[in-house]
Amino acid sequence: MILHADRQGNPEHGVLHKAIHPSVAYGYDDARELAEVFQNKRSGFAYGRQGNPTVEALAQKVTLMEQGLASVVFATGMAAIGSTLLALLRAGDHIVSSAYLFGNTNSLFATLKSFGVEVTFVDATDVKQVEAAVQDNTRLVFVETIANPVTQVSDLAAIGDLCESRGLIYFVDNTMTSPSLFLPVTVKAGLIINSLTKYIGGHGNALGGCVTDTGLFDWNSFDNIYDNYKNREAAHWGITQIRKKGLRDFGASLGPEAAHHLSVGSETLTMRMQKACDNALALAEFCQQHARVKNVFYPGLKNHPQHARATELFSHYGAIFSIELDDGIDCFDFLNALELVVSSSNLGDNRTLAIPVAHTIYFEMGAERRASMGIPDSMVRFSVGIEDQEDLLSDFTQALSG
């Protein structure tokens, strides 16, 4: 279905991919139609910052992948998260968030606090901790499927039940699993975030992010919807406000060329994920048996605290894992000894990438916050690619022989 999504939209001249439309402006023979597009009474394009045919084709693909209602695409994953939260929340609102967050998301939530939005961080692997943090002014619960870099797996199904019973938006970041491994709609997520830069795009050649409304949340019950966006059926109120108050007002628009790269990349998502996950499991098992590795963090290992949960929820265990090197081994020396693996901060590339976590993406958090998240100074995170498995194992063997 995803492979043929562009063609089924009847693109110009029978092409198999949606064309790249670079135009910023869109003309209408009837000015009334232009006004109806602005007023959200008619589908269409008014200005490039708010939408583009190439970008919209990508949004429709992600909606199909996530089995959702509608999606809005942004310039980056962080733009998608930030714009969505700022579009939906107001001063005095409260959100409950997993404490095991991507570093930039954690930084964003600190910024939200300065604007009067309360944030409570909890261990989201236990629904009881989420429930205990819910307040009268709680609007939203935010979790990641698999945490980066320690790979904790949130209590996804139980949190979904909790949010449904309390009338809360359940916002799930599906980046680490992607729609190929897990569908958050199956655990009652109302909103889903994907960093398209990562596995959906897959080639490290374009930035992008997407928010998908699954259609499960009742926007009639949400007081923060502006009257201007209630002129369609209630199911579309939330995604309309995200598009208008988020994408339009903040202007974090994805360009058509990047959208094309991401759309083409998405066609091979399942094949790439299967290969990368198989490689990750093999490398994690190798490191678990190695004398120079103190700890391995990967949901596919039977000693992982949430192994059973990951087995139940995900079709594979993901393509990231982290290791804690044995005492006395310098993480930089180890990284520099790797020949095939690239020292790089991205995720979801076809190439295997590695990064010294405490010294880079989580450096700003400080030692105390890193310790609370289980991130030691010697931790190295790997985003495993689709190389030949024997080549990767050989590279790890020589680098750890030190």
KAPEVEN-V54587 format. One record per residue. RES is the residue in three letters. BURIAL is 1 if it has 16 or more other C-alpha atoms within 10 Angstrom, else 0. Layout:
# KAPEVEN-V54587
res | burial
RES | BURIAL
RES | BURIAL
This chain:
# KAPEVEN-V54587
res | burial
MET | 0
ILE | 1
LEU | 0
HIS | 0
ALA | 1
ASP | 1
ARG | 0
GLN | 0
GLY | 0
ASN | 0
PRO | 0
GLU | 0
HIS | 0
GLY | 0
VAL | 0
LEU | 1
HIS | 1
LYS | 1
ALA | 1
ILE | 1
HIS | 0
PRO | 0
SER | 0
VAL | 0
ALA | 0
TYR | 0
GLY | 0
TYR | 0
ASP | 0
ASP | 0
ALA | 0
ARG | 0
GLU | 1
LEU | 1
ALA | 0
GLU | 0
VAL | 0
PHE | 1
GLN | 0
ASN | 1
LYS | 0
ARG | 0
SER | 0
GLY | 1
PHE | 1
ALA | 1
TYR | 0
GLY | 1
ARG | 1
GLN | 1
GLY | 1
ASN | 1
PRO | 1
THR | 1
VAL | 1
GLU | 1
ALA | 1
LEU | 1
ALA | 1
GLN | 1
LYS | 1
VAL | 1
THR | 1
LEU | 1
MET | 1
GLU | 1
GLN | 1
GLY | 1
LEU | 1
ALA | 1
SER | 1
VAL | 1
VAL | 1
PHE | 1
ALA | 1
THR | 1
GLY | 1
MET | 1
ALA | 1
ALA | 1
ILE | 1
GLY | 1
SER | 1
THR | 1
LEU | 1
LEU | 1
ALA | 1
LEU | 1
LEU | 1
ARG | 1
ALA | 0
GLY | 0
ASP | 1
HIS | 1
ILE | 1
VAL | 1
SER | 1
SER | 1
ALA | 1
TYR | 1
LEU | 1
PHE | 0
GLY | 1
ASN | 0
THR | 0
ASN | 1
SER | 0
LEU | 0
PHE | 1
ALA | 0
THR | 0
LEU | 1
LYS | 1
SER | 0
PHE | 0
GLY | 0
VAL | 1
GLU | 1
VAL | 1
THR | 1
PHE | 1
VAL | 1
ASP | 1
ALA | 1
THR | 1
ASP | 1
VAL | 1
LYS | 0
GLN | 0
VAL | 1
GLU | 1
ALA | 0
ALA | 1
VAL | 1
GLN | 0
ASP | 0
ASN | 0
THR | 1
ARG | 1
LEU | 1
VAL | 1
PHE | 1
VAL | 1
GLU | 1
THR | 1
ILE | 1
ALA | 1
ASN | 1
PRO | 1
VAL | 1
THR | 1
GLN | 1
VAL | 1
SER | 1
ASP | 1
LEU | 1
ALA | 1
ALA | 1
ILE | 1
GLY | 1
ASP | 1
LEU | 1
CYS | 1
GLU | 1
SER | 0
ARG | 0
GLY | 1
LEU | 1
ILE | 1
TYR | 1
PHE | 1
VAL | 1
ASP | 1
ASN | 1
THR | 1
MET | 1
THR | 1
SER | 1
PRO | 1
SER | 1
LEU | 1
PHE | 1
LEU | 1
PRO | 1
VAL | 1
THR | 0
VAL | 1
LYS | 1
ALA | 1
GLY | 1
LEU | 1
ILE | 1
ILE | 1
ASN | 1
SER | 1
LEU | 1
THR | 1
LYS | 1
TYR | 1
ILE | 1
GLY | 1
GLY | 1
HIS | 1
GLY | 1
ASN | 0
ALA | 1
LEU | 1
GLY | 1
GLY | 1
CYS | 1
VAL | 1
THR | 1
ASP | 1
THR | 1
GLY | 1
LEU | 1
PHE | 1
ASP | 1
TRP | 1
ASN | 0
SER | 0
PHE | 0
ASP | 0
ASN | 1
ILE | 1
TYR | 0
ASP | 0
ASN | 0
TYR | 1
LYS | 1
ASN | 0
ARG | 0
GLU | 0
ALA | 1
ALA | 1
HIS | 1
TRP | 1
GLY | 1
ILE | 1
THR | 1
GLN | 1
ILE | 1
ARG | 1
LYS | 1
LYS | 1
GLY | 1
LEU | 1
ARG | 1
ASP | 0
PHE | 1
GLY | 1
ALA | 1
SER | 1
LEU | 1
GLY | 1
PRO | 1
GLU | 1
ALA | 1
ALA | 1
HIS | 1
HIS | 1
LEU | 1
SER | 1
VAL | 1
GLY | 1
SER | 1
GLU | 1
THR | 1
LEU | 1
THR | 1
MET | 0
ARG | 1
MET | 1
GLN | 1
LYS | 1
ALA | 1
CYS | 1
ASP | 1
ASN | 1
ALA | 1
LEU | 1
ALA | 1
LEU | 1
ALA | 1
GLU | 1
PHE | 0
CYS | 1
GLN | 1
GLN | 0
HIS | 1
ALA | 0
ARG | 1
VAL | 1
LYS | 1
ASN | 1
VAL | 1
PHE | 1
TYR | 1
PRO | 1
GLY | 1
LEU | 1
LYS | 0
ASN | 0
HIS | 1
PRO | 1
GLN | 1
HIS | 1
ALA | 0
ARG | 1
ALA | 1
THR | 0
GLU | 0
LEU | 1
PHE | 1
SER | 0
HIS | 1
TYR | 1
GLY | 1
ALA | 1
ILE | 1
PHE | 1
SER | 1
ILE | 1
GLU | 1
LEU | 1
ASP | 1
ASP | 0
GLY | 0
ILE | 0
ASP | 0
CYS | 1
PHE | 0
ASP | 0
PHE | 1
LEU | 1
ASN | 0
ALA | 1
LEU | 1
GLU | 0
LEU | 0
VAL | 1
VAL | 1
SER | 1
SER | 0
SER | 0
ASN | 1
LEU | 1
GLY | 1
ASP | 1
ASN | 1
ARG | 1
THR | 1
LEU | 1
ALA | 1
ILE | 1
PRO | 1
VAL | 1
ALA | 1
HIS | 1
THR | 0
ILE | 0
TYR | 1
PHE | 0
GLU | 0
MET | 0
GLY | 0
ALA | 0
GLU | 0
ARG | 0
ARG | 1
ALA | 0
SER | 0
MET | 1
GLY | 0
ILE | 1
PRO | 1
ASP | 1
SER | 1
MET | 1
VAL | 1
ARG | 1
PHE | 1
SER | 1
VAL | 1
GLY | 1
ILE | 1
GLU | 1
ASP | 0
GLN | 1
GLU | 0
ASP | 0
LEU | 1
LEU | 1
SER | 0
ASP | 1
PHE | 1
THR | 0
GLN | 0
ALA | 1
LEU | 1
SER | 0
GLY | 0
